[in-house]
């Protein structure tokens, strides 16, 4: 299970925080200091991964300046570029979302 961490994207360092109680499964906070908050769901890890990915997409949408008026192709391409950056700069997130457990370090 992924622990609280920091997501690197563009010039930002965005906290990813897991909580035991939340009114929703997760949210991306833009104001008053960016952060992603996700409900800890030990009984449903796939749902938790889905929520983390959903909130990461909100982060990319914001950081890469996607607008509601952008066409579908620009939106999808920009999301792909942003997620590629997130996974490249934060390999623990990519492993977590893929469901791969980290090996113990020797």
C-alpha positions as CSV (number, residue, x, y, z in Angstrom):
1,X,0.0,0.0,0.0
2,X,1.3,3.4,-0.9
3,X,2.0,5.8,2.0
4,X,1.7,9.6,2.0
5,X,4.1,11.0,-0.6
6,X,4.8,14.0,-2.7
7,X,4.0,14.1,-6.4
8,X,6.4,15.9,-8.7
9,X,4.8,17.6,-11.7
10,X,6.1,20.6,-13.6
11,X,7.5,23.1,-11.0
12,X,5.2,21.7,-8.2
13,X,5.6,19.3,-5.3
14,X,2.1,18.2,-4.5
15,X,1.3,16.2,-1.3
16,X,-0.7,13.0,-1.8
17,X,-2.3,12.2,1.6
18,X,-4.3,9.1,2.6
19,X,-7.0,9.6,5.3
20,X,-9.1,7.3,7.2
21,X,-12.3,9.4,6.9
22,X,-13.5,11.6,4.1
23,X,-16.9,12.6,2.7
24,X,-15.8,11.5,-0.7
25,X,-13.3,8.9,-2.0
26,X,-10.8,11.7,-2.9
27,X,-10.3,15.2,-4.1
28,X,-7.7,17.5,-5.6
29,X,-7.4,20.8,-3.7
30,X,-6.1,23.7,-5.9
31,X,-6.5,26.6,-3.5
32,X,-4.7,27.2,-0.2
33,X,-1.8,24.9,-1.1
34,X,-2.3,22.1,-3.7
35,X,-2.8,18.6,-2.4
36,X,-4.5,15.3,-3.3
37,X,-6.5,13.6,-0.5
38,X,-7.6,10.0,-0.9
39,X,-9.7,7.9,1.4
40,X,-7.7,4.9,2.6
41,X,-9.5,1.7,1.5
42,X,-7.6,-1.3,2.6
43,X,-10.5,-3.6,1.8
44,X,-10.7,-2.4,-1.8
45,X,-7.2,-1.5,-3.1
46,X,-8.4,-1.4,-6.8
47,X,-11.0,1.2,-6.0
48,X,-8.3,3.2,-4.1
49,X,-6.0,3.0,-7.1
50,X,-8.8,4.2,-9.4
51,X,-9.4,7.2,-7.1
52,X,-5.7,8.1,-7.0
53,X,-5.5,8.0,-10.8
54,X,-8.7,10.1,-11.0
55,X,-7.2,12.7,-8.8
56,X,-3.9,12.6,-10.6
57,X,-5.8,13.4,-13.8
58,X,-7.4,16.5,-12.1
59,X,-3.8,17.5,-11.1
60,X,-2.6,17.2,-14.7
61,X,-5.7,19.0,-16.0
62,X,-4.8,21.9,-13.7
63,X,-1.0,22.0,-14.0
64,X,-1.1,21.6,-17.8
65,X,-3.7,24.3,-18.3
66,X,-6.4,22.2,-20.0
67,X,-9.5,24.2,-20.6
68,X,-13.1,23.1,-20.9
69,X,-13.1,24.6,-24.4
70,X,-10.2,22.4,-25.6
71,X,-11.1,19.8,-28.1
72,X,-11.0,16.1,-27.3
73,X,-7.7,15.3,-29.0
74,X,-5.9,18.2,-27.3
75,X,-7.3,17.1,-23.9
76,X,-6.4,13.5,-24.3
77,X,-2.9,14.3,-25.7
78,X,-2.2,16.7,-22.8
79,X,-3.5,14.2,-20.2
80,X,-1.2,11.6,-21.8
81,X,1.8,13.9,-21.6
82,X,1.0,14.9,-18.0
83,X,0.5,11.3,-16.8
84,X,3.7,10.3,-18.6
85,X,5.6,13.0,-16.7
86,X,4.0,11.9,-13.4
87,X,4.9,8.3,-13.8
88,X,8.4,9.1,-15.0
89,X,9.2,11.4,-12.2
90,X,7.3,9.4,-9.6
91,X,8.0,5.7,-10.3
92,X,6.5,4.6,-7.0
93,X,3.1,5.9,-8.1
94,X,3.3,4.0,-11.4
95,X,4.2,0.8,-9.5
96,X,1.4,1.4,-7.0
97,X,-1.2,2.0,-9.7
98,X,-0.1,-1.1,-11.6
99,X,-0.5,-3.1,-8.4
100,X,3.1,-4.1,-8.3
101,X,4.6,-4.4,-4.8
102,X,8.0,-2.9,-4.2
103,X,10.8,-5.4,-3.5
104,X,12.5,-5.2,-0.2
105,X,15.8,-3.5,-0.5
106,X,18.8,-5.6,0.4
